[in-house]
Amino acid sequence: MRRARKVFFGVGYQNVEALPEDAVRAYLEPLVGTPQAARDFQRWIASLHNRDLIAVEDELKRLAVPTLVVWGTGDIFFRVRWAYRLRDTIPSVTEVVEIEGARLFFPDERAADLIPHLRRHWAAYAPSGQ
């Protein structure tokens, strides 16, 4: 499990050793817990393509709810420029927040860095009377 932790999560987490064993199992078992699941996961990964993300761009341009974009600057999969591309695409983005050094799965390991921004955003855009 230690090797799997590094292989699967090493680039998405800053401190992969702190990821609890039960979380590792919960993430991995549906993806590679059986030979068929592993083949399905491999096919899914191979099928990912930029065109799939671009395909939703028109819908994003029509998104009309206050949107907070929070981005980890250490994410090697989705560089910070994508946060600003979202800001420029979604007309209702209220703010872009950069979490210094955070990687893809930062909400798991650095929730304390995310929560204040979420609370501020939710408070600013809460329905009247709540």
C-alpha positions in Angstrom: 0.0 0.0 0.0 2.9 2.3 0.7 4.2 2.1 -2.9 0.6 2.5 -4.3 0.3 5.6 -2.1 3.4 7.2 -3.7 2.5 6.1 -7.3 -1.1 7.1 -7.3 -1.0 10.1 -5.0 2.5 11.4 -4.9 2.0 14.1 -7.5 -1.4 15.2 -6.2 -0.6 15.5 -2.5 2.2 17.5 -0.9 2.5 15.1 2.0 1.4 11.7 0.7 2.6 10.0 3.8 -0.1 11.8 5.9 -2.9 10.4 3.7 -4.7 7.8 6.0 -4.7 4.2 4.9 -8.5 4.1 4.8 -8.5 7.1 2.4 -6.0 5.3 0.2 -8.2 2.2 0.1 -11.3 4.2 -0.5 -9.7 5.9 -3.5 -8.0 2.9 -5.0 -10.3 0.0 -4.5 -13.0 1.2 -7.0 -10.3 2.0 -9.5 -7.9 -0.9 -9.3 -9.4 -3.3 -6.7 -10.1 -5.9 -9.4 -8.4 -6.7 -12.7 -11.6 -5.5 -14.5 -11.7 -2.3 -12.5 -8.0 -1.7 -13.3 -8.6 -2.2 -17.1 -11.7 0.1 -17.0 -9.6 2.8 -15.2 -6.8 2.5 -17.6 -9.2 2.8 -20.6 -10.8 5.9 -18.9 -7.5 7.6 -18.3 -6.4 6.9 -21.9 -9.7 8.4 -23.2 -9.3 11.7 -21.5 -8.7 14.5 -23.9 -8.6 18.3 -23.9 -11.5 18.4 -26.3 -13.8 17.0 -23.5 -13.0 20.0 -21.3 -13.4 22.4 -24.2 -16.8 20.9 -25.0 -18.3 22.4 -21.9 -16.9 25.9 -22.5 -20.2 27.3 -24.0 -22.1 26.1 -20.9 -19.5 27.7 -18.6 -19.9 31.0 -20.5 -23.6 30.9 -19.4 -23.0 30.0 -15.8 -24.9 32.6 -13.8 -24.2 31.8 -10.2 -21.5 33.4 -8.0 -18.4 31.3 -8.6 -15.3 31.1 -6.5 -12.2 29.7 -8.1 -9.6 28.3 -5.7 -6.4 26.9 -7.2 -3.3 25.3 -5.9 -0.1 26.8 -7.3 1.7 23.5 -7.0 -0.7 21.5 -9.1 1.3 19.9 -12.0 -1.8 18.8 -13.8 -3.7 22.0 -13.9 -1.4 25.0 -13.9 -2.5 28.3 -12.4 -3.2 29.8 -15.8 -6.3 27.6 -16.0 -7.7 29.3 -12.9 -7.6 32.6 -14.8 -8.9 30.9 -18.0 -11.9 29.8 -15.9 -12.3 33.4 -14.6 -12.3 34.7 -18.1 -14.8 32.1 -19.3 -17.3 32.0 -16.4 -18.9 35.5 -16.3 -20.0 35.0 -12.6 -16.5 34.4 -11.1 -16.2 36.6 -8.1 -12.6 35.9 -7.2 -9.6 33.7 -7.9 -7.7 32.5 -4.9 -4.3 30.9 -5.2 -3.2 28.5 -2.4 0.6 28.7 -2.5 2.2 25.3 -3.1 -1.0 23.4 -2.9 -1.5 20.4 -5.3 -4.5 18.9 -7.0 -6.0 17.3 -3.9 -5.3 20.2 -1.5 -8.8 20.2 -0.1 -8.0 16.9 1.5 -4.8 17.9 3.2 -5.1 21.6 3.4 -8.7 22.2 4.2 -7.8 24.9 6.7 -6.5 27.0 3.7 -9.7 26.5 1.8 -12.4 26.9 4.4 -12.0 30.7 5.1 -12.4 31.5 1.4 -15.5 29.2 1.1 -17.1 30.7 4.2 -16.4 34.3 3.0 -17.9 33.4 -0.5 -20.9 31.7 1.0 -21.6 34.5 3.4 -21.4 37.1 0.6 -23.8 35.2 -1.6 -26.1 33.6 0.9 -29.8 33.9 0.0 -31.6 36.7 1.9 -32.7 35.8 5.4 -30.2 33.0 6.0 
